[in-house]
Amino acid sequence: MTMIELSGGVVYPDGDTLTAFLYAPAAPGIATGPDGRAQVNLLTAGPASFLQVTGRWGLTEAEVEALRAELAATLDMPAATLRLRPLPETVDSAALLIGTGEGGEDGEGVFTELQRVKPSGVSPNHAAFNLMLTGDALEAAKAGLEGTRGRLALRYEGTRQIPVTTSASAEERSASEGGGADESGGIWQSSKLRTMAAESRHVTFNDAPFSALLDAADWPRPAGRAPT
C-alpha cells in the first residue's frame, strides 16, 4: 500500500502492520488563541494596515480523530483498530504570500512572497507574521481575507521522511541422508534435498521535500469579518 490522500491529511503504512499508519497534514492551518479565535487580524492605522497571522503545521487531536474516521471508511475497517502516529518531518520555513488572482500552472495561482519566517520547530510548528501593508499589497490582503482566491496565502516548506518497504527472497537448502541393510544383505543409501523459500521485508525512510499552501479563502474569517 502506498500513500493515501484524504481530505484532512495524507497517511502512509507504518511497517508491516495492516492497522498502523503514519500521518501528515495535507495543508497548513491557522493557529487559534486561548479564546478559540483564529489568530488573523488586519488592523488599520491611517493609510497603512498591519496584518497579523499565526500559521501552524500539524493536526489537532480532533483533526487526527477525523482523519482516523475517514481512513477507516476508506479501508472499510473499524476506526478503533487503527493506530496513527505523526510522520517524521522537518519544517524549514513558512511564508506569507500575495497574488494577482491569476491561475498558475499548478492551479494555486501566481504569488509573491511578502515575508518568510522560521517556524517554532515543535509541533504544531507555529509561524508568526506581523507586517505593515500599503497599496496593492494591502488590497490583495483585503481581497484574500474576504474570500477571493489567489490573493493571499500561507505556505509551509520542509522535508518528510517517507517510509519505503523493500523485500528480498532467499532460498535455504538442507540435505538429509539415510542408509541401512535390506533383507538380502545389501546396503542401501538415500539422500533428500529440501528447499525452503524465505522472504524478508525492510523499511527505510527517504527524504522528500514538501511544499503545501493554504489560500486565505480557506482561512477562518478574522474577527469582525463575515465570509463572502
CYANA upper distance limits for C-alpha pairs under 8 A (distance plus 0.5 A):
  1 MET  CA     12 TYR  CA      8.36
  1 MET  CA     13 PRO  CA      7.23
  2 THR  CA     12 TYR  CA      6.77
  2 THR  CA     13 PRO  CA      7.53
  3 MET  CA     10 VAL  CA      7.24
  3 MET  CA     11 VAL  CA      6.21
  3 MET  CA     12 TYR  CA      5.32
  3 MET  CA     13 PRO  CA      7.99
  4 ILE  CA     10 VAL  CA      6.17
  4 ILE  CA     11 VAL  CA      5.79
  4 ILE  CA     12 TYR  CA      6.98
  5 GLU  CA      9 GLY  CA      6.96
  5 GLU  CA     10 VAL  CA      5.14
  5 GLU  CA     11 VAL  CA      7.22
  6 LEU  CA     10 VAL  CA      6.19
  6 LEU  CA     11 VAL  CA      8.32
  6 LEU  CA     26 ALA  CA      8.46
  6 LEU  CA     67 LEU  CA      7.95
  6 LEU  CA     70 GLU  CA      7.72
  6 LEU  CA     71 LEU  CA      7.90
  7 SER  CA     26 ALA  CA      8.01
  7 SER  CA     67 LEU  CA      8.44
  8 GLY  CA     25 PRO  CA      7.23
  8 GLY  CA     26 ALA  CA      6.74
  8 GLY  CA     63 GLU  CA      7.63
  8 GLY  CA     66 ALA  CA      8.02
  8 GLY  CA     67 LEU  CA      6.29
  9 GLY  CA     23 TYR  CA      7.35
  9 GLY  CA     24 ALA  CA      6.18
  9 GLY  CA     25 PRO  CA      4.84
  9 GLY  CA     26 ALA  CA      4.62
  9 GLY  CA     27 ALA  CA      7.90
  9 GLY  CA     67 LEU  CA      7.45
 10 VAL  CA     23 TYR  CA      6.13
 10 VAL  CA     24 ALA  CA      5.95
 10 VAL  CA     25 PRO  CA      6.82
 10 VAL  CA     26 ALA  CA      6.46
 11 VAL  CA     21 PHE  CA      6.70
 11 VAL  CA     22 LEU  CA      5.87
 11 VAL  CA     23 TYR  CA      4.81
 11 VAL  CA     24 ALA  CA      7.01
 12 TYR  CA     21 PHE  CA      5.97
 12 TYR  CA     22 LEU  CA      5.59
 12 TYR  CA     23 TYR  CA      6.95
 12 TYR  CA    163 PRO  CA      7.87
 13 PRO  CA     17 THR  CA      8.27
 13 PRO  CA     18 LEU  CA      7.93
 13 PRO  CA     20 ALA  CA      6.79
 13 PRO  CA     21 PHE  CA      5.08
 13 PRO  CA     22 LEU  CA      6.75
 13 PRO  CA    163 PRO  CA      8.25
 14 ASP  CA     20 ALA  CA      5.65
 14 ASP  CA     21 PHE  CA      5.01
 14 ASP  CA     22 LEU  CA      6.18
 14 ASP  CA    163 PRO  CA      8.01
 15 GLY  CA     20 ALA  CA      7.87
 15 GLY  CA    165 THR  CA      8.00
 15 GLY  CA    203 VAL  CA      6.99
 19 THR  CA     81 THR  CA      6.87
 19 THR  CA     82 LEU  CA      5.31
 19 THR  CA     83 ARG  CA      6.58
 20 ALA  CA     82 LEU  CA      6.47
 20 ALA  CA     83 ARG  CA      5.24
 20 ALA  CA     84 LEU  CA      6.53
 21 PHE  CA     82 LEU  CA      8.03
 21 PHE  CA     83 ARG  CA      6.71
 21 PHE  CA     84 LEU  CA      5.45
 21 PHE  CA     85 ARG  CA      7.08
 22 LEU  CA     84 LEU  CA      6.16
 22 LEU  CA     85 ARG  CA      5.59
 22 LEU  CA     86 PRO  CA      5.88
 22 LEU  CA     87 LEU  CA      5.37
 23 TYR  CA     84 LEU  CA      7.16
 23 TYR  CA     85 ARG  CA      6.71
 23 TYR  CA     86 PRO  CA      5.50
 23 TYR  CA     87 LEU  CA      5.65
 24 ALA  CA     58 GLY  CA      7.74
 24 ALA  CA     59 LEU  CA      8.26
 24 ALA  CA     86 PRO  CA      6.63
 24 ALA  CA     87 LEU  CA      6.16
 25 PRO  CA     57 TRP  CA      7.56
 25 PRO  CA     58 GLY  CA      6.48
 25 PRO  CA     59 LEU  CA      6.87
 26 ALA  CA    212 ALA  CA      7.64
 27 ALA  CA     57 TRP  CA      8.12
 27 ALA  CA    212 ALA  CA      5.82
 27 ALA  CA    213 LEU  CA      6.40
 27 ALA  CA    214 LEU  CA      6.46
 28 PRO  CA     55 GLY  CA      7.45
 28 PRO  CA     56 ARG  CA      6.41
 28 PRO  CA     57 TRP  CA      5.54
 28 PRO  CA     58 GLY  CA      7.87
 28 PRO  CA    154 LEU  CA      7.72
 28 PRO  CA    155 ARG  CA      7.46
 28 PRO  CA    156 TYR  CA      7.08
 28 PRO  CA    212 ALA  CA      7.19
 28 PRO  CA    213 LEU  CA      6.97
 28 PRO  CA    214 LEU  CA      6.34
 29 GLY  CA     55 GLY  CA      6.27
 29 GLY  CA     56 ARG  CA      5.59
 29 GLY  CA     57 TRP  CA      6.71
 29 GLY  CA     58 GLY  CA      8.20
 29 GLY  CA    214 LEU  CA      7.66
 29 GLY  CA    219 TRP  CA      8.04
 30 ILE  CA     38 ALA  CA      6.84
 30 ILE  CA     39 GLN  CA      7.21
 30 ILE  CA     40 VAL  CA      8.31
 30 ILE  CA     53 VAL  CA      8.18
 30 ILE  CA     54 THR  CA      6.58
 30 ILE  CA     55 GLY  CA      4.96
 30 ILE  CA     56 ARG  CA      6.09
 30 ILE  CA    219 TRP  CA      7.23
 30 ILE  CA    220 PRO  CA      7.96
 31 ALA  CA     38 ALA  CA      6.39
 31 ALA  CA     39 GLN  CA      6.23
 31 ALA  CA     54 THR  CA      6.11
 31 ALA  CA     55 GLY  CA      5.91
 31 ALA  CA     56 ARG  CA      6.06
 31 ALA  CA    126 HIS  CA      7.66
 32 THR  CA     36 GLY  CA      5.82
 32 THR  CA     37 ARG  CA      5.66
 32 THR  CA     38 ALA  CA      4.82
 32 THR  CA     39 GLN  CA      5.84
 33 GLY  CA     37 ARG  CA      6.05
 33 GLY  CA     38 ALA  CA      6.98
 33 GLY  CA     39 GLN  CA      6.76
 37 ARG  CA    223 ALA  CA      8.26
 38 ALA  CA    220 PRO  CA      6.73
 38 ALA  CA    221 ARG  CA      8.06
 38 ALA  CA    222 PRO  CA      7.32
 38 ALA  CA    223 ALA  CA      8.48
 39 GLN  CA     52 GLN  CA      7.89
 39 GLN  CA     53 VAL  CA      6.19
 39 GLN  CA     54 THR  CA      6.10
 39 GLN  CA    222 PRO  CA      8.12
 40 VAL  CA     51 LEU  CA      8.10
 40 VAL  CA     52 GLN  CA      6.17
 40 VAL  CA     53 VAL  CA      5.10
 40 VAL  CA     54 THR  CA      7.34
 40 VAL  CA    221 ARG  CA      8.15
 40 VAL  CA    222 PRO  CA      5.73
 40 VAL  CA    223 ALA  CA      8.16
 41 ASN  CA     50 PHE  CA      8.40
 41 ASN  CA     51 LEU  CA      6.36
 41 ASN  CA     52 GLN  CA      5.60
 41 ASN  CA     53 VAL  CA      7.09
 41 ASN  CA    222 PRO  CA      6.18
 41 ASN  CA    223 ALA  CA      7.56
 42 LEU  CA     49 SER  CA      7.00
 42 LEU  CA     50 PHE  CA      6.11
 42 LEU  CA     51 LEU  CA      5.08
 42 LEU  CA     52 GLN  CA      6.88
 42 LEU  CA    222 PRO  CA      8.19
 43 LEU  CA     49 SER  CA      5.86
 43 LEU  CA     50 PHE  CA      5.52
 43 LEU  CA     51 LEU  CA      6.98
 44 THR  CA     48 ALA  CA      6.68
 44 THR  CA     49 SER  CA      4.68
 44 THR  CA     50 PHE  CA      6.85
 45 ALA  CA     49 SER  CA      6.08
 45 ALA  CA     50 PHE  CA      8.16
 47 PRO  CA    134 THR  CA      7.51
 48 ALA  CA    132 MET  CA      7.15
 48 ALA  CA    133 LEU  CA      6.35
 48 ALA  CA    134 THR  CA      5.61
 48 ALA  CA    138 LEU  CA      8.41
 49 SER  CA    132 MET  CA      6.17
 49 SER  CA    133 LEU  CA      5.86
 49 SER  CA    134 THR  CA      7.15
 49 SER  CA    138 LEU  CA      7.66
 50 PHE  CA    130 ASN  CA      7.39
 50 PHE  CA    131 LEU  CA      6.10
 50 PHE  CA    132 MET  CA      4.93
 50 PHE  CA    133 LEU  CA      6.58
 51 LEU  CA    129 PHE  CA      8.07
 51 LEU  CA    130 ASN  CA      6.24
 51 LEU  CA    131 LEU  CA      6.02
 51 LEU  CA    132 MET  CA      6.82
 51 LEU  CA    133 LEU  CA      7.59
 52 GLN  CA    128 ALA  CA      8.05
 52 GLN  CA    129 PHE  CA      6.08
 52 GLN  CA    130 ASN  CA      5.08
 52 GLN  CA    131 LEU  CA      7.31
 53 VAL  CA    128 ALA  CA      6.46
 53 VAL  CA    129 PHE  CA      5.63
 53 VAL  CA    130 ASN  CA      7.19
 54 THR  CA    126 HIS  CA      6.92
 54 THR  CA    127 ALA  CA      5.89
 54 THR  CA    128 ALA  CA      4.80
 54 THR  CA    129 PHE  CA      6.56
 55 GLY  CA    125 ASN  CA      8.47
 55 GLY  CA    126 HIS  CA      6.02
 55 GLY  CA    127 ALA  CA      5.54
 55 GLY  CA    128 ALA  CA      6.96
 55 GLY  CA    154 LEU  CA      7.87
 56 ARG  CA    124 PRO  CA      5.97
 56 ARG  CA    125 ASN  CA      5.86
 56 ARG  CA    126 HIS  CA      4.99
 56 ARG  CA    127 ALA  CA      6.77
 57 TRP  CA    123 SER  CA      7.47
 57 TRP  CA    124 PRO  CA      5.58
 57 TRP  CA    125 ASN  CA      5.77
 57 TRP  CA    126 HIS  CA      7.35
 57 TRP  CA    156 TYR  CA      7.94
 58 GLY  CA    123 SER  CA      6.51
 58 GLY  CA    124 PRO  CA      5.01
 58 GLY  CA    125 ASN  CA      7.45
 59 LEU  CA     63 GLU  CA      6.07
 59 LEU  CA     64 VAL  CA      6.56
 59 LEU  CA    124 PRO  CA      7.66
 60 THR  CA     64 VAL  CA      6.73
 61 GLU  CA     65 GLU  CA      6.79
 62 ALA  CA     66 ALA  CA      6.75
 63 GLU  CA     67 LEU  CA      6.59
 64 VAL  CA     68 ARG  CA      6.62
 65 GLU  CA     69 ALA  CA      6.75
 66 ALA  CA     70 GLU  CA      6.73
 67 LEU  CA     71 LEU  CA      6.56
 68 ARG  CA     72 ALA  CA      6.56
 68 ARG  CA     79 ALA  CA      6.64
 68 ARG  CA     82 LEU  CA      7.56
 68 ARG  CA     84 LEU  CA      8.06
 69 ALA  CA     73 ALA  CA      6.77
 69 ALA  CA     79 ALA  CA      6.13
 70 GLU  CA     74 THR  CA      6.72
 71 LEU  CA     75 LEU  CA      6.64
 71 LEU  CA     79 ALA  CA      8.23
 72 ALA  CA     76 ASP  CA      6.08
 72 ALA  CA     77 MET  CA      5.41
 72 ALA  CA     78 PRO  CA      6.37
 72 ALA  CA     79 ALA  CA      5.48
 72 ALA  CA     82 LEU  CA      7.92
 73 ALA  CA     77 MET  CA      7.11
 73 ALA  CA     79 ALA  CA      8.43
 77 MET  CA     81 THR  CA      8.02
 78 PRO  CA     82 LEU  CA      7.83
 87 LEU  CA    160 ARG  CA      7.85
 87 LEU  CA    161 GLN  CA      7.47
 87 LEU  CA    162 ILE  CA      8.28
 88 PRO  CA    160 ARG  CA      6.67
 88 PRO  CA    161 GLN  CA      5.89
 88 PRO  CA    162 ILE  CA      8.49
 89 GLU  CA    158 GLY  CA      7.75
 89 GLU  CA    159 THR  CA      6.20
 89 GLU  CA    160 ARG  CA      4.92
 89 GLU  CA    161 GLN  CA      6.49
 90 THR  CA    121 GLY  CA      8.28
 90 THR  CA    158 GLY  CA      6.00
 90 THR  CA    159 THR  CA      5.67
 90 THR  CA    160 ARG  CA      6.95
 91 VAL  CA    119 PRO  CA      7.63
 91 VAL  CA    121 GLY  CA      7.18
 91 VAL  CA    125 ASN  CA      7.91
 91 VAL  CA    156 TYR  CA      7.86
 91 VAL  CA    157 GLU  CA      6.63
 91 VAL  CA    158 GLY  CA      4.78
 91 VAL  CA    159 THR  CA      7.02
 92 ASP  CA    118 LYS  CA      7.12
 92 ASP  CA    119 PRO  CA      7.69
 92 ASP  CA    156 TYR  CA      8.29
 92 ASP  CA    157 GLU  CA      6.29
 92 ASP  CA    158 GLY  CA      5.14
 92 ASP  CA    159 THR  CA      8.03
 93 SER  CA    116 ARG  CA      7.33
 93 SER  CA    117 VAL  CA      6.37
 93 SER  CA    118 LYS  CA      5.33
 93 SER  CA    119 PRO  CA      6.48
 93 SER  CA    156 TYR  CA      6.43
 93 SER  CA    157 GLU  CA      5.96
 93 SER  CA    158 GLY  CA      7.26
 94 ALA  CA    116 ARG  CA      6.18
 94 ALA  CA    117 VAL  CA      5.98
 94 ALA  CA    118 LYS  CA      6.81
 94 ALA  CA    119 PRO  CA      6.96
 94 ALA  CA    127 ALA  CA      7.01
 94 ALA  CA    154 LEU  CA      7.72
 94 ALA  CA    155 ARG  CA      6.07
 94 ALA  CA    156 TYR  CA      4.89
 94 ALA  CA    157 GLU  CA      6.82
 95 ALA  CA    113 GLU  CA      7.16
 95 ALA  CA    114 LEU  CA      7.77
 95 ALA  CA    115 GLN  CA      6.09
 95 ALA  CA    116 ARG  CA      4.69
 95 ALA  CA    117 VAL  CA      6.80
 95 ALA  CA    154 LEU  CA      6.38
 95 ALA  CA    155 ARG  CA      5.72
 95 ALA  CA    156 TYR  CA      7.03
 96 LEU  CA    113 GLU  CA      6.61
 96 LEU  CA    114 LEU  CA      6.02
 96 LEU  CA    115 GLN  CA      5.86
 96 LEU  CA    116 ARG  CA      6.97
 96 LEU  CA    129 PHE  CA      8.08
 96 LEU  CA    152 LEU  CA      8.00
 96 LEU  CA    153 ALA  CA      6.49
 96 LEU  CA    154 LEU  CA      5.35
 96 LEU  CA    155 ARG  CA      7.03
 97 LEU  CA    111 PHE  CA      6.29
 97 LEU  CA    112 THR  CA      5.93
 97 LEU  CA    113 GLU  CA      5.01
 97 LEU  CA    114 LEU  CA      5.77
 97 LEU  CA    115 GLN  CA      7.76
 97 LEU  CA    151 ARG  CA      8.48
 97 LEU  CA    152 LEU  CA      6.08
 97 LEU  CA    153 ALA  CA      5.59
 97 LEU  CA    154 LEU  CA      6.68
 97 LEU  CA    155 ARG  CA      8.04
 98 ILE  CA    111 PHE  CA      5.80
 98 ILE  CA    112 THR  CA      5.89
 98 ILE  CA    113 GLU  CA      7.06
 98 ILE  CA    114 LEU  CA      7.20
 98 ILE  CA    137 ALA  CA      7.35
 98 ILE  CA    140 ALA  CA      6.79
 98 ILE  CA    141 ALA  CA      7.27
 98 ILE  CA    150 GLY  CA      8.06
 98 ILE  CA    151 ARG  CA      5.66
 98 ILE  CA    152 LEU  CA      4.87
 98 ILE  CA    153 ALA  CA      6.87
 99 GLY  CA    109 GLY  CA      7.35
 99 GLY  CA    110 VAL  CA      6.01
 99 GLY  CA    111 PHE  CA      4.61
 99 GLY  CA    112 THR  CA      6.53
 99 GLY  CA    140 ALA  CA      7.36
 99 GLY  CA    150 GLY  CA      5.89
 99 GLY  CA    151 ARG  CA      4.72
 99 GLY  CA    152 LEU  CA      6.50
100 THR  CA    109 GLY  CA      8.12
100 THR  CA    110 VAL  CA      6.91
100 THR  CA    111 PHE  CA      7.45
100 THR  CA    140 ALA  CA      7.94
100 THR  CA    150 GLY  CA      6.88
100 THR  CA    151 ARG  CA      6.23
101 GLY  CA    109 GLY  CA      6.76
101 GLY  CA    110 VAL  CA      7.61
101 GLY  CA    148 THR  CA      8.19
101 GLY  CA    149 ARG  CA      6.72
101 GLY  CA    150 GLY  CA      4.53
101 GLY  CA    151 ARG  CA      5.71
102 GLU  CA    109 GLY  CA      6.00
102 GLU  CA    110 VAL  CA      6.68
102 GLU  CA    150 GLY  CA      7.07
103 GLY  CA    107 GLY  CA      6.01
103 GLY  CA    108 GLU  CA      6.81
103 GLY  CA    109 GLY  CA      4.56
103 GLY  CA    110 VAL  CA      6.72
103 GLY  CA    150 GLY  CA      7.85
104 GLY  CA    108 GLU  CA      6.53
104 GLY  CA    109 GLY  CA      4.94
104 GLY  CA    110 VAL  CA      5.83
105 GLU  CA    109 GLY  CA      8.24
108 GLU  CA    150 GLY  CA      7.36
109 GLY  CA    150 GLY  CA      5.69
110 VAL  CA    150 GLY  CA      7.64
111 PHE  CA    150 GLY  CA      7.98
111 PHE  CA    151 ARG  CA      8.15
111 PHE  CA    152 LEU  CA      8.45
115 GLN  CA    129 PHE  CA      7.90
115 GLN  CA    131 LEU  CA      8.46
117 VAL  CA    127 ALA  CA      7.13
117 VAL  CA    128 ALA  CA      7.98
117 VAL  CA    129 PHE  CA      7.97
118 LYS  CA    127 ALA  CA      7.19
119 PRO  CA    125 ASN  CA      5.79
119 PRO  CA    126 HIS  CA      5.95
119 PRO  CA    127 ALA  CA      4.99
119 PRO  CA    128 ALA  CA      8.20
120 SER  CA    125 ASN  CA      5.44
120 SER  CA    126 HIS  CA      5.96
120 SER  CA    127 ALA  CA      6.97
121 GLY  CA    125 ASN  CA      5.84
121 GLY  CA    126 HIS  CA      8.43
122 VAL  CA    126 HIS  CA      8.42
133 LEU  CA    137 ALA  CA      6.41
133 LEU  CA    138 LEU  CA      5.44
134 THR  CA    138 LEU  CA      5.35
134 THR  CA    139 GLU  CA      8.27
135 GLY  CA    139 GLU  CA      6.93
136 ASP  CA    140 ALA  CA      6.58
137 ALA  CA    141 ALA  CA      6.70
138 LEU  CA    142 LYS  CA      6.65
139 GLU  CA    143 ALA  CA      6.63
140 ALA  CA    144 GLY  CA      6.63
140 ALA  CA    151 ARG  CA      5.63
140 ALA  CA    152 LEU  CA      7.01
141 ALA  CA    145 LEU  CA      6.65
141 ALA  CA    151 ARG  CA      6.92
141 ALA  CA    152 LEU  CA      6.03
142 LYS  CA    146 GLU  CA      6.70
143 ALA  CA    147 GLY  CA      7.01
143 ALA  CA    148 THR  CA      5.96
143 ALA  CA    151 ARG  CA      6.94
143 ALA  CA    152 LEU  CA      8.33
144 GLY  CA    148 THR  CA      5.35
144 GLY  CA    149 ARG  CA      6.66
144 GLY  CA    150 GLY  CA      7.70
144 GLY  CA    151 ARG  CA      5.37
144 GLY  CA    152 LEU  CA      5.38
144 GLY  CA    153 ALA  CA      8.28
144 GLY  CA    215 ASP  CA      8.34
144 GLY  CA    216 ALA  CA      5.86
144 GLY  CA    217 ALA  CA      6.45
145 LEU  CA    152 LEU  CA      7.92
145 LEU  CA    216 ALA  CA      6.33
145 LEU  CA    217 ALA  CA      6.93
145 LEU  CA    219 TRP  CA      8.31
145 LEU  CA    221 ARG  CA      7.42
145 LEU  CA    222 PRO  CA      8.01
146 GLU  CA    217 ALA  CA      7.65
146 GLU  CA    221 ARG  CA      8.40
146 GLU  CA    225 ARG  CA      8.19
146 GLU  CA    226 ALA  CA      8.28
146 GLU  CA    227 PRO  CA      6.75
146 GLU  CA    228 THR  CA      6.54
147 GLY  CA    216 ALA  CA      7.37
147 GLY  CA    217 ALA  CA      4.73
147 GLY  CA    218 ASP  CA      8.12
147 GLY  CA    227 PRO  CA      7.15
147 GLY  CA    228 THR  CA      6.51
148 THR  CA    216 ALA  CA      8.40
148 THR  CA    217 ALA  CA      6.44
149 ARG  CA    215 ASP  CA      7.02
149 ARG  CA    216 ALA  CA      7.56
149 ARG  CA    217 ALA  CA      6.08
150 GLY  CA    215 ASP  CA      7.32
151 ARG  CA    215 ASP  CA      8.44
151 ARG  CA    216 ALA  CA      8.12
152 LEU  CA    215 ASP  CA      6.70
152 LEU  CA    216 ALA  CA      5.85
152 LEU  CA    217 ALA  CA      8.49
153 ALA  CA    213 LEU  CA      7.24
153 ALA  CA    214 LEU  CA      6.12
153 ALA  CA    215 ASP  CA      4.79
153 ALA  CA    216 ALA  CA      5.56
154 LEU  CA    213 LEU  CA      6.16
154 LEU  CA    214 LEU  CA      5.75
154 LEU  CA    215 ASP  CA      6.96
154 LEU  CA    216 ALA  CA      7.81
155 ARG  CA    211 SER  CA      7.44
155 ARG  CA    212 ALA  CA      6.08
155 ARG  CA    213 LEU  CA      4.79
155 ARG  CA    214 LEU  CA      6.87
156 TYR  CA    211 SER  CA      6.30
156 TYR  CA    212 ALA  CA      5.98
156 TYR  CA    213 LEU  CA      7.07
157 GLU  CA    209 PRO  CA      7.98
157 GLU  CA    210 PHE  CA      6.14
157 GLU  CA    211 SER  CA      4.95
157 GLU  CA    212 ALA  CA      7.07
158 GLY  CA    209 PRO  CA      6.23
158 GLY  CA    210 PHE  CA      5.97
158 GLY  CA    211 SER  CA      7.24
159 THR  CA    207 ASP  CA      6.79
159 THR  CA    208 ALA  CA      5.97
159 THR  CA    209 PRO  CA      4.75
159 THR  CA    210 PHE  CA      6.24
160 ARG  CA    206 ASN  CA      8.39
160 ARG  CA    207 ASP  CA      6.21
160 ARG  CA    208 ALA  CA      5.63
160 ARG  CA    209 PRO  CA      6.57
160 ARG  CA    210 PHE  CA      7.29
161 GLN  CA    205 PHE  CA      5.76
161 GLN  CA    206 ASN  CA      5.84
161 GLN  CA    207 ASP  CA      5.43
161 GLN  CA    208 ALA  CA      6.88
162 ILE  CA    205 PHE  CA      5.65
162 ILE  CA    206 ASN  CA      5.65
162 ILE  CA    207 ASP  CA      6.86
162 ILE  CA    208 ALA  CA      7.13
163 PRO  CA    203 VAL  CA      6.89
163 PRO  CA    204 THR  CA      6.19
163 PRO  CA    205 PHE  CA      4.97
163 PRO  CA    206 ASN  CA      6.99
164 VAL  CA    203 VAL  CA      6.04
164 VAL  CA    204 THR  CA      5.80
164 VAL  CA    205 PHE  CA      6.43
164 VAL  CA    206 ASN  CA      7.56
165 THR  CA    201 ARG  CA      7.17
165 THR  CA    202 HIS  CA      6.09
165 THR  CA    203 VAL  CA      4.88
165 THR  CA    204 THR  CA      6.95
166 THR  CA    201 ARG  CA      6.15
166 THR  CA    202 HIS  CA      5.81
166 THR  CA    203 VAL  CA      6.88
167 SER  CA    199 GLU  CA      7.21
167 SER  CA    200 SER  CA      6.01
167 SER  CA    201 ARG  CA      4.80
167 SER  CA    202 HIS  CA      6.75
168 ALA  CA    199 GLU  CA      6.10
168 ALA  CA    200 SER  CA      5.84
168 ALA  CA    201 ARG  CA      7.05
169 SER  CA    197 ALA  CA      7.51
169 SER  CA    198 ALA  CA      6.20
169 SER  CA    199 GLU  CA      4.88
169 SER  CA    200 SER  CA      6.95
170 ALA  CA    197 ALA  CA      6.39
170 ALA  CA    198 ALA  CA      5.79
170 ALA  CA    199 GLU  CA      6.81
171 GLU  CA    195 THR  CA      7.08
171 GLU  CA    196 MET  CA      6.18
171 GLU  CA    197 ALA  CA      5.09
171 GLU  CA    198 ALA  CA      6.66
172 GLU  CA    195 THR  CA      6.24
172 GLU  CA    196 MET  CA      5.65
172 GLU  CA    197 ALA  CA      6.80
172 GLU  CA    198 ALA  CA      7.95
173 ARG  CA    193 LEU  CA      7.43
173 ARG  CA    194 ARG  CA      6.13
173 ARG  CA    195 THR  CA      4.94
173 ARG  CA    196 MET  CA      6.78
174 SER  CA    193 LEU  CA      6.34
174 SER  CA    194 ARG  CA      5.80
174 SER  CA    195 THR  CA      7.06
175 ALA  CA    191 SER  CA      7.42
175 ALA  CA    192 LYS  CA      6.05
175 ALA  CA    193 LEU  CA      4.96
175 ALA  CA    194 ARG  CA      6.71
176 SER  CA    191 SER  CA      6.05
176 SER  CA    192 LYS  CA      5.71
176 SER  CA    193 LEU  CA      7.11
177 GLU  CA    189 GLN  CA      7.80
177 GLU  CA    190 SER  CA      6.11
177 GLU  CA    191 SER  CA      4.69
177 GLU  CA    192 LYS  CA      6.84
178 GLY  CA    189 GLN  CA      6.12
178 GLY  CA    190 SER  CA      5.70
178 GLY  CA    191 SER  CA      6.79
179 GLY  CA    187 ILE  CA      7.75
179 GLY  CA    188 TRP  CA      5.77
179 GLY  CA    189 GLN  CA      4.53
179 GLY  CA    190 SER  CA      6.59
180 GLY  CA    187 ILE  CA      6.20
180 GLY  CA    188 TRP  CA      5.98
180 GLY  CA    189 GLN  CA      7.18
181 ALA  CA    185 GLY  CA      6.18
181 ALA  CA    186 GLY  CA      5.91
181 ALA  CA    187 ILE  CA      4.99
181 ALA  CA    188 TRP  CA      6.58
182 ASP  CA    186 GLY  CA      5.86
182 ASP  CA    187 ILE  CA      6.88
182 ASP  CA    188 TRP  CA      7.66
214 LEU  CA    218 ASP  CA      7.26
214 LEU  CA    219 TRP  CA      8.03
215 ASP  CA    219 TRP  CA      7.51
221 ARG  CA    225 ARG  CA      6.50
221 ARG  CA    226 ALA  CA      7.05
221 ARG  CA    227 PRO  CA      6.83
